[in-house]
Every structure is written in C-alpha cells, then in structure tokens.
Amino acid sequence: MTARSLRTGGSAGQAEDADELDVEEALALVRDDHDRTPGDHVPAPGGTSAGHGPRHSPGHGAPGPEQRPPTAHRPDAHHKATPWPEARATAARAARALTRTARRAPVSVRLEDALGLTLAAPLDALTDLPSFDTSAMDGWAVSGPGPWAVRDEGVLAGHAEPEPLADGEAARIATGARVPPDTTAILRSEHGHLDEKGRLHATREVAHGQDIRPRGQECRSGDQLLPPGALVTPAVLGLAAAAGYDTLTAIPRPRVEVLVLGDELLTEGTPRGGLIRDALGPMLPPWLRALGAEVTAVRRLGDSAEALHKAVTGSQADVIITTGGTAAGPVDHVHPTLERIGAELLVDGVKVRPGHPMLLARTKENQHLVGLPGNPLAAVSGLLTLAEPLLRTLAARPAPEPYTLPLRDEAHGHPYDTRLIPVVLRGDSAVPLHYNGPAMLRGIAAADALAVVPPGGARPGQEAELLDLPWASAGIGVCFT
C-alpha cells in the first residue's frame, strides 16, 4: 500500500507513525532506523525516517537517490524532535512573546459578539443590582399588619414608581415590579385570600421584608463583578447586560488562516480515481473556532510551492495553519518555503504519535505557522500539541486544569514517544478506543478526550493525563462561534 492511499487530507506523502503496531514490532523497526513507518514505506538503505520520507506516487516503489531529502531531514532528524510536553510549552511561550512584541490591543466588542473572548478589563457594576426594591414574587405588596384593604390599581414590572402604601393597605404586584414605598412585605399569591368584602387575609405569618429584593442586594455601583482574564461565557453576557453594559473590553480572537495542501484532495463526492476526500478542510475551522480563533480563510493550494510561498508571505493572519507537506518528499513544500522566507523553526518534529512531523515556526515578528501532518488523526495531535497552547495564550484564555483518570484497558505505547489515544469516559475511568491509527477519524469522532500515554504504554488501571475535546468538555469550547 502506498503512502498516498493511506491519506485522508493534506499532502499525500507523509510517512507517519507506527501506531498500529504492537511494541515488539515497533522495537524491531527502530533498531537501525529510528521510527521507520510500517504500512507506508520501508526506506531503502540511506532512506529517511518516518514522517520525513519522500512522497511517491502509487505504483512507483521506493524512491531513488534523486528523490532523497536534504541532509537536514535524514533519519537523525528524529533525534532533534522536541519532547511532547516541551513542544506544548514552546508554543505557549511563543504566543506570550508575540503578545508582548505585537502589543495586541484590547478591543471593544458588542455583547452579541463577545462569547468566548477573555475580558481585558474588570467588569465593574455600572449600577446597583437590583437598581430599586423589587418584588421577588407575584402576589400583594402589603403595609402593616393585616387584614388589608386592596387597591384597585395593581403594580406591574416596567412601570414608574407607584404611590406609597398606607398602613393596612395592599396592592396586587407582579414579579420584578418596583415595590411601593412603605411596603412591609410581599405576600405570595398562594399565601393570601380575599373575603366577601374584598379584604386580603394572610394564610401564614408574614415576615418583615419577605420576598423583597432590596436595592443593591447583588452589588453596588462600582463593585468589581469579574476580574480581567475572565472568560466570557453565556452567564457572563447575562451579568454584563444586567449590570448595564452594551459592549465589553476584551482580548481579540487570534486570526487564523488555514492552507490545505495536496493535489489528491476532493471537496465533494466519494473517493475516485486515486483521489480522496479532504477531511481537514471541513474539520479544522470549527475546531479552531472552539479553541478561540477567528478563522479568516480556508484556502486549498494543491501541491504548488509557489502558491504556498505566495499564501504564506501574503497572509495577514496571526497564525497560519497548514495541512500536510511537513515531510521532505518531492512535493512537501512547507520546510523549503520556511527556509526561503527566513522563518525561525521553533519546533521541528515532536516526540508524539501520531503526528510527529508537526512543526511550529515564527514567520514574522507578529505571526506564527503551525504545520500539521496530513493524516487526520495526526493533524488532531498537532492541533492539540501546538495550535491549542498557541491560540489559547494569544486569546488570553486560562489553561485547562490537568487531570488524570485510570485507563480501563491496556494502552499500547510507542517505544520512545508519547502517544495520544482517543478515549471515552465511563464512570471514573477512561476506555481506549480502536481505530486510532494516524489516518483514522473513526475513533476520535466517538471520543470524549485523548489520553496521553507515556513511552512504553500503560497498563489497565494506570493513571493517564487526559486532554478534553472542546465539544465534550463543560466549558465554553462547546460554543463553536
């Protein structure tokens, strides 16, 4: 089977991970050539390591010498790969440096556009809440001890302040209405009845101040309701509106442009004639929005080096995401393009499976590029390893609290690298899913999280760190806007 036939998105020659082998098979493969990829190709002597092998067309066999990559991408490149935790930390540091140098100024955003942003200024109350004494129930406003003579005119929400009540007087009142001056309490509808003369009697004891929300009960004008750095959730939008805000001062969403690479990709219909469907073009934009980004464009560039160069140099985005082309094959143009423009490689390969050919580069003072592998699950791995901490830090979102759960079943690991495996959460444990090869999306589509499996694997009952998926967590990530 050729490399191209395994791909579901991105450029076709990404020789990727030994994820579908057991540990013994993988160990045999890495004795002489670290991380050679079974199922994609077995390099001829002097060939390349997994993830940096040349892409070749179906039916053409192993690449000849003229197809071999430059020295920089020979097998020893894997030794330069960054450990997985360090790669994530590097991405976060890069974003902090960008935030300082680019001085990403806060913006004023209408409430309806602020969901998922981070507050750049304190949310201070612009008024007392409530701003007047308010009825907490439907019933009667009463003054003094009963029974009470009931006014003909009731009190409704949204109306001007009513006339004061005289001692022994009551008035019908709606929830949220202004309490008349000199009101002793609110008598709930179910706790009162009218006699034949129309006088109101209480069926239980009435306490002073009962069911009245006094002015300023929740806050006084000028009180800090939320500090800078708070995430704007639906509840925050409600609080801001109640406190008198029409706009919020927030950190802007990082702008992201997605560049989909690969001549073999179809945008509709079933795979045919050696062509395959692009899985990453539809998947990445909503996922990036869930991570707090504003996706400004999704562009399909095929396998053109010039098109990629033009797209990268012309992009005004804060972050460029590319799919595929991060290896060193004849049509893998990401590394040559970065070299051509003088970009600084911050991460060039990560010790993680799937997805180790991922990369992170600084393309301009105020711009970064995240190169994702083309295989779909490998791209997800790159997204969570490099793009997530980069975008989260740019958006000033708080880092999720790390947590672990015991694995219900054994999780096969890679001999040297961290492995990310889709899992479902069942009670107090995580259950590894099948269909977790680098080209597969079936497992991740059913998953609640990804388990971080250390080199060598994990036994049943062993605690594993979990990375929540945006739609499976209880946070703002469920809002894909």
N, C-alpha and C positions, 0 to 999 in steps of 0.2 A: 504494500500500500504506500502511496506517495504522500509526501508532506501535504501537498495541495488537497488531496482527497480527505484529509482529516480536518481541514479548516472550516469554520463556520462564519468567520468575519475577519477582516483585516487582511494583510498581505499573506500570500499562501505558503511561504517557505519557512515559517517559524518552526524550527525543530524544537519541540518543547519537552515536557517533563516526563520522568519515569514514574508517573503517579500510579499507573495501573499495574505496576509490577509489585511483587512482594519484596521484602527486604533482601532476601538471599539473592534473588535475580538482580536487584539493583546493585548489590555489592559486587557481584561478578562483573557487571558492566563498567564499574568505575575503577577497577584495579589499574588499568593502564591509561584510561581516558576519562577524566572526571566528568560525570554527568552526561554521558552519551545518551541519546534518546532512542529507546526501542520503539518500533512501530512507525517512526518517521523515516529515519535512515541510519545506517551504520557507516560511519566515515571510513573511507579508505585510509591507509597509513598516511599520516600527516594531515588528516582531515580535521574537522572542527568539533568543538564540544557542543552539547545540547544548547539550543537557544541562540547559537551564533553560527549555525551551519548555513551554507548557501541554499537558496531556494531553487529547486529544479522542477521542470515540467513533468507531468505524468509520462511514464514510459521511457524516460531518458536515463535511468540508472543513476549510479553515483557520479558526482561532479568530477570533472577532470581538473588537472592542475591549474588551468587558466581560470577556473571558477573559484579557486580557493580565496578566502578573505585575506585582508591585510594582516600583518603580524599582530596588530593591536587586538584582533578578535580571534586569535588562535586559542587552543584549549586552555592556556594559562590564564585566559580572561576570567574564568570562573573563580580563580584564586583571589581576584580583585573584587569579586562581588561583595556587596555590603550585607552584613547580618540583618535579619528582618527587623528586630527592634531598633537597630541603629538607623535603618533606612527610614522608618517612620519618624524618628526623632529628627533626622536630617531634613525631611520635608517640612516639619513644623518650624524648625529653625530658619529655613529658607523663607517661609512666609512671614515670620517675625522680622527678619531683616528687610523684606520687601515693604512691610508696613511702616517701618521706621524711615527707610530711604524715600519711599514714594509719598509718604505723608497722606495716606488715603483719608481724605477729609470726610467727616460725618455729613450726612445728607438729611434734609427734611423730607419725610415721606408721609403721604396720606395714610390714614389708618387702614383703609382697604388694601393698601399695597405693602403693609409693614409686616405681615405674617412671616415668621421665620427669621427676621432680622434680629440684630443684637442692639440693645439700647446703648447709645453713645453718651447719653446724659441722664441724670437722675429723673425719674418720673415723680415730680412733686405735685401734690394736690393743688389745683387751681381754685378750689372752693371747699367749703365744709361738705362732708358727706355723712348723712343727708344734709342738704342745704337749708332745710327747715324741718320742724317737728312733723313727723309723717305717721299716718295710720298704718300699722302692720297687718290689719285685718279688715274684712268687711264687717260692718256692724253699726254701732252707735257711738258717737262721742258723747260722754256724759260729764256733767259737772255736779260735784257734791254727792250726797247720799241719795238713793232712790226712795220711792219711785220717781220717774222723771216725766215731765211734760215734753212731748216730741214736737219739734219744729216741723212746719210743713215743708220747708226747703232743706234738701239734703246737701252734702258736701262731696264733690267729685274730684278726682285727680285732674291736675292740669288747670284748675281754676284759681282765681285770685284768692288771697287770704279771706276766709269767711269772718263773719261778725263773731265777737266773743260770745261764749255761752254764759247765761245767768245761772246762779245756783239753782239746782233742781231741774235744769233743762237738758235736753238731749237732741242730737241731730243725727240723721242717717249719714254714714260716711263710707267711702269706698277705699279699698287698699291703695296706698300711695297718695292719698289726698292729704292736703295740709290740715293739720289738727287746729280747730278753732282755739283762740286764746281762752285761757281759764278752764281748759278741759282737764278733768281729773284722770280719766282712763278711757280706753276703748272697750266697749262691751261687745263681744263677738255675737254675730247673728244667732248662733245656736245656743247662746247663754242668756238670751232675753226673750220676753214675750209681752204682747200688748193686751191689756184688759179691755173690757167692754167700753170703757170710757176713753180708750186710746192712750192710756198711761203705760210707760215702759217699766217692767219689773225684771230684776236680775234673778236668774235661777241658781246662781252660785256667787260666792263672795267676790267683790270687786276690789282689786288692789290698786293703790295709787300708782299711776304711770303704766298700768298694764297695757301691753300691745301698742305702745307708742315708741317709735324710733326717734329718739331725741336728736336734734341738730348736732352734727359733729360726732355722732356715735362711732362712725368708722374712721374718720380722720378729720383734722382741721386743715384749713387752707395753709399751704406751705409745708405740710408734713411730707417726708420722703416715702413714697409708696413702694418704689423699686429702685435699686441702685443701677449705675451704669454696668453694662455687661449682662444684664438680664435678657433672656431670650424672649422674643415677642411671640407668645402663644395666643390662641383664641381668647383665653381668660384675660390675658394682659390687654388685648384690644378692648374687651369689655370694660375693664377697670379704667383704662385711659379715657374711653368715651365718657364713662360716668364721672370722671374727675375733670372733664371739660376740654379734653384735647381733640383737635381736628387733625393734627399731624404729630409725628414723633421724630426725634433726632436719633438717627441710627447709623450703624456702620453699613455701607453699601454692600450689596452682594458682589462677590468677585465675578467678573465677566469671563466666561469660558467659551472658546471656540473648539469644536470637535472636527478633526480631519480624519475621514475614513479612507484608508488606503487599501488598494487591491483591485486588479483588473478582473478578478474572478467573481465579483460580487453582484448579485441581483437585488433589486429593490422590490420585486413583486414576483408572485408565482412560485412554483416548485423548482428545486434544483434541476438543471438540464444541461446537457452538452458540456460537461466539465465545469459548469458554473454553479455557484452555491449562493444561498440567501445571506444577505448581510444581517447578522444578528445584533451587532453592536450599535449600528445606526439608530435603530428603534429603542434599544435598551439604555444607552448611556445618558441621553438628555434628561429623562425623568429622574434617573438615579442621581445625576449631578445636581438637579434642582432640589432633590431631597437632601443633599449634602450642603445646601445653602447657596448654590451658584446660580447665576443668571446665564443661561445658555444663549449666546448671541447668534450662533450659526452652526449648522451641521453641513459640512462640505465633503463631497465624495470626489477624491482626486485620482483614483486608479493607482497605477504604479509609475507615475511620472516624476522624475527627480526635479525637473524644472517647475512643475506645478506645486510640488511640496515646498520648494525653496521660495517661490513667489507667495504662497499662502502663509508661510511662517514669517517671512520678512515683512509682509504687508498687514499682519494681524495686529489689531489694537487691543486684543483681549488681555486680561491679567494672566490667564492660564490657557495654554494650548494643550489639547488632549489629542494625541494621535493613536490610531489603532493599527497594529501590525507594523512590519518593516523595521523592527528594532534588532533584528539579527544582522548577519553580514553576508547575505546572499546577493546575487546579481541585481535584484530589484528591491532590495531592502535599503531604502534611501535615508532613513532617519539619522543614523550616525554620520554619513557623509555630509548631509545637509547641516547638521550641527557644527561639524568641523569647518565647513565652508563659511558659515556666518560667524565663527569665532565664539560659539557658545561655551559656557563653562559646565562640564558634566559634574553634577553633584553626586549622583548615584548612577552607576553603570552596571546594572545587574544586581539582583538581590538573592540572598540565600533562602529562597522560599519556593515551594512547589504547590500548585502550578504558578507559572508566571515569572520565572527568574530572569528572563531577558528584559524586564521593565527598566525604565531609566527616568531620571529627573535631571533637567538642565536649566541653567539660567540663560535665557536667550537675550534679554535686555536687562537694564537696571531694574525695571519695574515689570518684568514678565518672566514666567517660567513655562517650560514644556514638560509634560508628563507623557512619556512614550509607553503605551500599553501593548502587551503582546496581542497577537491577532486571535488566538484561540479564546473562545468566550469566557470560560471559567478562569483561564489565566488572566484575561483582561479584568475580571472582577477582582482577582487577587491584587493586581496592580492598582486598581481603583481604591481599594481599601488600604493598601500599603502606602501609597504615595499621594494619590489625589485627595483622599479623605483628610489626612492631617494638614495638608497644604491648604485646602479650601476652608476647613474648619478654622484654622488660625487666621486666615485672611478675613473671614467673616466674623472673627472675634467670638465664636461660639465656645462654650465651655467644653472641655474634653469629657467624653463619657467616663463614668466611673468603671474601672476594670472590675470584672467579676469572673468567677470560675464556677463550674459545675462538674461533677463526676461524669465520666463517659460510661454509658450503659454497656457498650460493646468495645472490643478492641479497635484501635485506630492504627492502621499501618502507617509508618512514617518513612521518611527518606533517610538514608544513612547519615547525611551531613547537614541537610537543610531543614528549616521549619516547613511544616505542611499545613495548609488551610483546607479544612474539610467541611462541607455543608452538614449541618445537624438540625434535627428538630428537638424541641424542648418538651419533655414528658415528665411532669411532676418535678422532682428535684434532680433530674439527670438530663444529659444530652445524648441523643441517639444518632450516631453517624449514619449518613445516607449513602446509598450506592449511586452510581452514575456520577462519579466525582472526578472523571478524567478531565484534562485541560480543555478538550474540545466540547465538553458536555454542559448543557444548561439544565438538564432534567432534575439533577439533584438540587441545585441552588434555587430552582423555581418552587420547590416544595419546602425549602429550608426556613428556619427561624433565625439562624445565626451561622457563623463559621467558627469552628473550633480550631484553636492554634495548637497544633500537635508538634511537640519537640522532635529533633532528630532522633531516629530510632523507633519512634512510635509511642503509643500509650496503651496501657493495659486496661481492661474493664475496671471501673471504679476509680481510676486515676483522675485527679482534678485537671481540667483543661481551661485555659482562658478562652472566653467567647467574645466574638465581635458581632454585635447585633446588626441585623439588616434593617434599613430605615423603616420599611413597612411593617416589620414585626415588632418594633420597639414601641414603647408607650410615649415616646417623645414627639417633638414637632416634626420629626422626619416623615411621619405619616402624611403630612401635607405636601403634596407634590406641586407646589406653586411658588 
